[in-house]
Amino acid sequence: MVTTIVFVGALGGTPSVAKAADITNVLTGFYGAETWSGYASLRFEHAQKRSAVVREWVCQKGDILCPQRSAVLDTKQLDFSEHASLLHLDIGAGLYRHLELYASVPFVLGWQSELSHSAGVSQGNSLVSTGLTSTLFGVPYESANRVGIGDMTIGLKWAPVHSSDQLYWPTLVLGFEYLAPTGTARSAGSSNVGGGVHAFTLYSVVSQPIGSWLEPYLRVSGTLRTADPTGPFKHSVVTQTRVSPGHSMGVEMGTELYPLSSTALGKDFRVDVRLMADFTTDGREFTELFDALGTSDCDLSGQCDRTLYTRTRFDENPAKTDGITDVEKYGRLGASIWFYYDALRYLSIQVGGMYHYKTRHYITYADAGKDLDGRGNVQWANSAGQNEFNPYYNRNYDEYGSRFLVESSHDFRFLLTLKGHL
């Protein structure tokens, strides 16, 4: 991987970034003697993800693995890998005393994923790609390379209490972020990078300086997501059990360290270490199987119905999956380390990395439908003549004994930021 470093020029007076941990820094503008302040930065990000994809298999009584009774076993089938490179343009400006408006636009330089058979699996014994039955999709699989402008984030943060006002005071920051679906929404096999979702995040961060060399902090947040009407997440009928990606809540705790500081040289070196955890509720998502399912050759022209939705009792016009599936709730645990260096009066450099582990969860998890008449089951035609089935339920991979799940999911990210204070 070749990394190109881009310089961000900066002009203007002394930056008015309040002296606190970077996570609680807030700009001030148009207050007292401060007329205007801001920043612009370029942030390069490289991400790699690795996951093991498992599928359920019905083991019959008397088989070597199920000698006493029938059971549903989890069998490791696929190895998923993904790599992406992005360049983020970040800008911010002070609006008033400890009140900052900021925005970020991602430019995806390359984003691609691959699926391959797990060790010990081949077309001879695969539960996904095999000559023995209709193939769900071909393996190995490589997605199209995605490039383009992604979804923009706009945020506002305010610090009602800040340590810059009084030495060793705590700092409290309250913030709001809106993720807008400005990028063209993803579709299976395309190069689009947008998410097709509106996301609203509220967060709060508190930090407390301890002496002149340590500042621990705590951040809590919550995010609500709703599908964009023009995007891929559709709300078809009342029997659909999930529509958009799940909502989430998270917590981060860490500390910023100041091992070296030299005001005389106009330089400052800081280290930030943190731990993270978040939880996401059930929803519909672009999963590890999204591109492969959405571009599968399995259709009626090949006498294959394994990727078709069952919408009515007699499907005259069955619909093929677009690759988006219902996903079970999951958690993530992570850690990160960042190094900050104020190289010049108006230029700072940040470099670091983060790691996330995603907990085991099902990625084909649609419910059959909703019992609208209260009769205790889901029917093609209930007592009122209504079809109670979920239009996005596919018995070939959503039914117990055929579902897919992800385990051992690891996400690594490296970031390099050049930030100019204006």
C-alpha positions in Angstrom: 0.0 0.0 0.0 1.4 3.4 -1.0 0.3 6.4 1.1 0.4 9.9 -0.3 0.6 12.6 2.3 -1.3 15.8 1.4 -0.4 19.1 3.0 -3.2 21.3 4.3 -2.3 25.0 4.2 -3.6 27.4 6.9 -3.8 31.1 7.2 -5.1 33.4 9.9 -4.5 34.3 13.6 -3.8 32.2 16.6 -6.1 29.1 16.7 -8.7 29.3 19.4 -8.9 25.6 20.1 -9.7 25.3 23.8 -7.0 23.5 25.8 -8.5 20.2 26.7 -8.2 16.6 25.5 -8.7 16.4 21.8 -12.0 14.6 22.2 -13.3 17.6 24.2 -11.7 20.4 22.1 -14.3 23.0 21.0 -13.8 26.1 18.9 -14.8 29.6 20.0 -15.8 32.3 17.5 -17.4 35.7 17.5 -17.1 36.1 21.3 -15.1 38.8 23.1 -11.9 39.5 21.2 -12.2 36.3 19.1 -13.8 37.2 15.7 -13.4 33.9 13.8 -11.7 30.6 14.1 -11.7 27.3 12.2 -9.8 24.4 10.9 -9.6 22.2 7.7 -8.0 18.8 7.6 -7.4 15.8 5.3 -7.8 12.4 7.0 -6.6 9.3 5.2 -8.1 6.0 6.3 -7.3 2.5 5.4 -9.5 -0.3 6.7 -9.3 -4.1 6.6 -12.0 -6.5 7.8 -11.9 -10.3 8.3 -14.8 -12.5 9.2 -15.7 -16.2 9.4 -19.2 -16.9 7.8 -20.9 -20.0 9.3 -24.1 -21.8 8.1 -26.5 -24.0 10.0 -26.7 -27.6 8.9 -29.4 -30.1 10.0 -27.6 -33.2 11.3 -29.8 -36.3 11.3 -29.9 -38.8 14.1 -27.5 -41.6 13.4 -25.0 -39.5 11.6 -21.4 -39.7 12.9 -21.8 -36.2 14.4 -25.3 -36.8 15.8 -25.4 -40.5 16.9 -28.1 -40.0 19.6 -30.5 -37.4 18.2 -31.0 -34.9 15.3 -29.5 -31.5 15.8 -28.7 -28.2 14.0 -24.9 -27.7 13.8 -22.9 -24.6 12.9 -20.5 -25.3 10.1 -17.8 -22.9 9.0 -18.2 -22.3 5.3 -16.7 -19.0 4.1 -13.9 -16.6 4.8 -14.7 -12.9 4.2 -12.2 -10.2 3.7 -12.7 -6.5 2.9 -10.3 -3.6 2.3 -11.1 0.1 1.8 -9.1 3.3 1.4 -10.8 6.7 2.0 -9.9 10.3 2.2 -12.0 12.5 4.5 -12.3 16.3 4.2 -13.1 17.7 7.6 -13.9 21.4 8.3 -15.0 23.2 11.5 -15.7 26.8 12.6 -16.4 28.5 16.0 -19.9 30.1 16.1 -19.8 31.5 19.7 -18.3 30.8 23.1 -17.3 27.0 23.0 -19.8 26.4 20.2 -18.6 24.7 17.1 -20.1 23.7 13.8 -18.3 21.0 11.8 -18.7 18.7 8.7 -17.0 15.8 7.1 -17.1 14.4 3.6 -15.6 11.0 2.7 -14.1 10.2 -0.7 -13.8 6.5 -1.3 -10.7 5.7 -3.2 -11.2 2.0 -3.3 -13.4 -0.5 -1.5 -13.6 -4.2 -2.4 -14.5 -7.5 -0.7 -13.9 -11.2 -1.3 -15.4 -14.5 -0.2 -13.6 -17.8 -0.3 -14.1 -21.4 1.0 -13.0 -21.9 4.5 -10.2 -24.4 5.2 -11.4 -28.0 4.6 -14.4 -26.8 2.5 -14.6 -27.2 -1.3 -17.4 -27.6 -3.9 -17.5 -31.3 -2.9 -18.8 -30.5 0.6 -19.8 -26.8 0.5 -23.3 -25.8 1.8 -23.1 -22.7 -0.4 -21.4 -23.4 -3.7 -21.7 -27.0 -4.8 -22.4 -29.2 -7.7 -24.7 -31.4 -5.6 -27.6 -29.0 -5.3 -28.6 -25.6 -6.7 -25.8 -23.1 -5.9 -26.7 -20.1 -3.8 -23.8 -18.1 -5.3 -20.4 -18.9 -6.8 -17.3 -19.2 -4.6 -14.7 -17.7 -4.7 -16.4 -14.4 -5.1 -15.0 -10.9 -5.6 -17.1 -7.8 -5.5 -16.9 -4.8 -7.8 -14.5 -2.0 -6.7 -16.4 0.8 -5.1 -15.3 4.4 -5.6 -17.0 7.8 -5.1 -18.3 10.4 -2.7 -19.8 8.9 0.4 -22.4 10.2 3.0 -21.7 13.5 4.6 -21.7 14.2 8.4 -22.7 17.5 9.9 -22.4 18.2 13.6 -22.8 20.8 16.3 -21.1 20.7 19.7 -21.2 22.9 22.7 -19.2 23.0 26.0 -21.2 24.6 28.8 -18.2 24.0 31.1 -14.7 24.0 29.8 -11.3 23.6 31.5 -9.9 26.6 29.4 -12.0 28.9 31.6 -10.5 27.8 34.8 -7.4 25.7 35.3 -8.2 22.0 36.2 -11.9 22.4 35.8 -13.7 19.5 34.1 -14.9 19.9 30.5 -18.4 18.9 29.4 -19.3 18.7 25.8 -22.8 18.1 24.4 -23.1 17.2 20.7 -25.4 16.3 17.8 -24.5 14.7 14.5 -26.5 14.1 11.3 -25.3 11.6 8.7 -27.0 12.5 5.4 -27.4 10.0 2.5 -25.5 12.3 0.1 -23.7 9.4 -1.7 -25.4 7.3 -4.3 -26.8 4.3 -2.4 -25.0 0.9 -2.7 -26.5 -1.8 -4.9 -25.1 -5.3 -5.4 -22.4 -5.4 -8.1 -22.2 -1.6 -8.5 -19.5 0.9 -7.6 -21.7 3.1 -5.4 -20.7 3.8 -1.8 -23.7 5.5 -0.1 -25.6 3.9 2.8 -29.2 5.1 1.9 -29.9 5.9 5.6 -30.4 9.0 7.7 -28.6 8.7 11.1 -29.1 11.0 14.1 -26.5 10.9 16.9 -26.6 12.5 20.3 -23.4 12.3 22.4 -21.9 13.7 25.6 -18.2 13.8 26.6 -16.7 14.7 30.0 -13.0 15.0 30.7 -11.1 16.0 33.8 -7.4 17.2 33.8 -5.2 15.6 36.5 -2.1 17.7 36.9 -0.4 18.8 33.7 0.2 15.4 32.2 -3.1 13.4 32.2 -6.7 13.9 31.2 -9.1 11.0 31.4 -12.5 11.2 29.6 -15.8 9.4 29.1 -18.1 9.5 26.0 -21.6 8.2 25.7 -23.7 8.2 22.6 -26.8 7.0 20.9 -27.8 6.8 17.2 -31.2 6.5 15.6 -31.3 5.3 11.9 -34.1 5.7 9.4 -34.3 4.6 5.8 -34.2 7.2 3.1 -37.3 6.8 0.9 -35.2 6.8 -2.3 -32.7 4.2 -1.0 -32.5 0.4 -0.9 -34.3 0.0 2.5 -38.0 -0.2 1.6 -41.0 -0.5 3.9 -43.3 -2.6 1.7 -46.2 -3.9 3.9 -47.2 -4.1 7.6 -46.0 -7.7 7.8 -42.4 -6.6 7.2 -40.6 -7.1 10.5 -37.5 -4.8 9.9 -36.8 -1.9 7.6 -33.6 0.0 8.2 -30.3 -0.8 10.0 -30.6 -1.1 13.7 -30.2 1.7 16.2 -27.1 1.8 18.5 -25.7 3.1 21.7 -22.1 3.2 22.8 -19.5 4.2 25.4 -15.9 5.2 25.1 -13.5 5.7 27.9 -9.8 6.6 27.8 -7.2 9.2 28.6 -5.0 11.7 26.9 -1.4 11.8 28.1 1.1 14.6 27.7 4.5 13.0 28.0 6.3 15.9 26.2 5.4 19.5 25.9 7.5 22.5 24.9 5.7 25.8 24.7 9.0 27.6 23.9 9.3 25.5 20.7 5.7 25.9 19.9 5.3 22.1 19.8 3.1 19.7 21.7 3.1 15.9 21.7 0.1 13.9 23.1 -1.0 10.3 23.2 -4.6 9.2 23.4 -5.6 5.6 24.4 -9.2 4.4 24.7 -11.5 1.5 25.0 -14.9 1.3 23.2 -18.1 -0.7 23.3 -21.4 -0.4 21.5 -24.6 -2.3 20.8 -26.7 -2.3 17.7 -30.3 -3.6 17.6 -31.9 -5.9 15.0 -32.2 -4.4 11.6 -31.5 -4.8 7.8 -28.0 -4.3 6.6 -25.4 -4.7 3.9 -23.7 -7.8 5.2 -20.7 -10.0 4.2 -23.1 -11.8 1.8 -24.6 -8.6 0.3 -22.8 -8.5 -3.1 -22.7 -12.2 -3.6 -26.4 -12.8 -2.9 -27.5 -9.7 -4.9 -25.5 -10.7 -8.0 -26.1 -14.4 -7.8 -26.8 -16.3 -11.0 -29.4 -18.4 -9.1 -32.8 -17.5 -10.7 -35.7 -19.1 -12.4 -33.9 -19.0 -15.8 -31.6 -21.6 -14.3 -34.3 -23.5 -12.6 -33.1 -22.1 -9.2 -35.3 -20.4 -6.6 -32.9 -20.3 -3.7 -32.5 -16.5 -3.9 -36.2 -15.6 -4.5 -38.5 -14.1 -2.0 -41.8 -15.9 -1.2 -44.3 -13.1 -1.4 -47.6 -14.8 -2.0 -49.0 -18.3 -1.9 -48.8 -18.6 -5.7 -45.8 -16.6 -6.9 -46.5 -15.7 -10.5 -43.9 -12.9 -10.3 -41.3 -13.9 -7.6 -38.7 -11.3 -6.7 -35.0 -11.9 -6.5 -33.1 -10.7 -3.4 -31.2 -7.5 -3.7 -28.6 -8.8 -1.2 -29.8 -6.9 1.8 -30.8 -9.2 4.7 -32.2 -9.0 8.2 -29.5 -9.0 10.9 -29.6 -10.0 14.5 -28.5 -7.6 17.2 -24.8 -7.5 18.0 -22.2 -5.8 20.0 -18.7 -4.4 19.3 -15.7 -4.1 21.5 -12.7 -2.0 20.5 -9.5 -0.2 21.4 -7.5 2.6 19.8 -4.3 4.6 20.2 -3.6 8.0 18.7 -0.5 10.2 18.5 -0.9 14.0 18.2 2.0 16.3 17.3 1.7 20.1 16.8 4.4 20.3 14.2 3.9 24.0 13.4 2.0 26.9 14.9 -0.9 26.3 12.5 -0.4 22.6 11.6 -0.9 19.4 13.6 -0.4 15.8 12.7 -2.4 12.8 14.0 -1.7 9.2 13.4 -3.1 6.1 14.9 -5.2 3.0 14.6 -8.2 1.2 16.0 -9.5 -2.3 16.3 -13.1 -3.6 16.6 -14.3 -7.1 17.4 -17.9 -7.8 16.4 -19.8 -10.4 18.4 -21.3 -13.5 16.9 -24.7 -12.8 15.2 -27.0 -14.0 12.5 -26.9 -12.2 9.2 -29.9 -13.9 7.6 -32.4 -13.5 10.3 -35.8 -12.5 8.8 -39.0 -13.5 10.6 -41.6 -15.4 8.6 -44.1 -12.6 9.1 -46.6 -11.2 11.6 -49.7 -12.9 13.1 -52.2 -10.2 12.3 -55.3 -12.0 13.5 -53.9 -13.5 16.7 -54.4 -17.1 15.6 -50.9 -18.1 16.8 -49.2 -18.6 13.4 -48.3 -16.9 10.1 -50.6 -17.8 7.2 -50.9 -17.2 3.5 -54.5 -16.1 4.1 -55.7 -15.4 7.7 -59.2 -15.2 9.0 -59.5 -11.8 7.3 -58.0 -13.0 4.0 -54.7 -11.2 4.7 -51.3 -12.5 3.7 -49.3 -12.5 6.9 -45.9 -13.4 5.4 -42.9 -11.0 5.5 -42.2 -10.1 1.9 -38.4 -10.3 2.6 -38.4 -13.7 4.2 -36.5 -16.4 2.2 -36.9 -19.9 3.6 -33.7 -21.0 1.9 -31.5 -18.9 4.2 -33.8 -17.3 6.9 -35.3 -20.6 8.1 -33.9 -22.3 11.2 -31.4 -24.9 10.0 -30.3 -22.9 6.9 -29.3 -19.5 8.4 -26.0 -17.8 8.0 -24.1 -16.2 10.9 -20.8 -14.3 11.4 -18.2 -15.1 14.0 -14.6 -14.0 14.5 -15.2 -10.6 12.9 -12.2 -8.3 13.1 -11.9 -4.7 11.9 -8.6 -2.9 11.7 -8.2 0.8 10.7 -5.2 3.0 10.2 -5.6 6.8 10.0 -3.3 9.7 9.2 -4.6 13.3 9.6 -3.0 16.6 8.7 -5.0 19.5 10.3 -4.6 23.2 9.6 -5.8 25.7 12.1 -7.3 28.8 10.6 
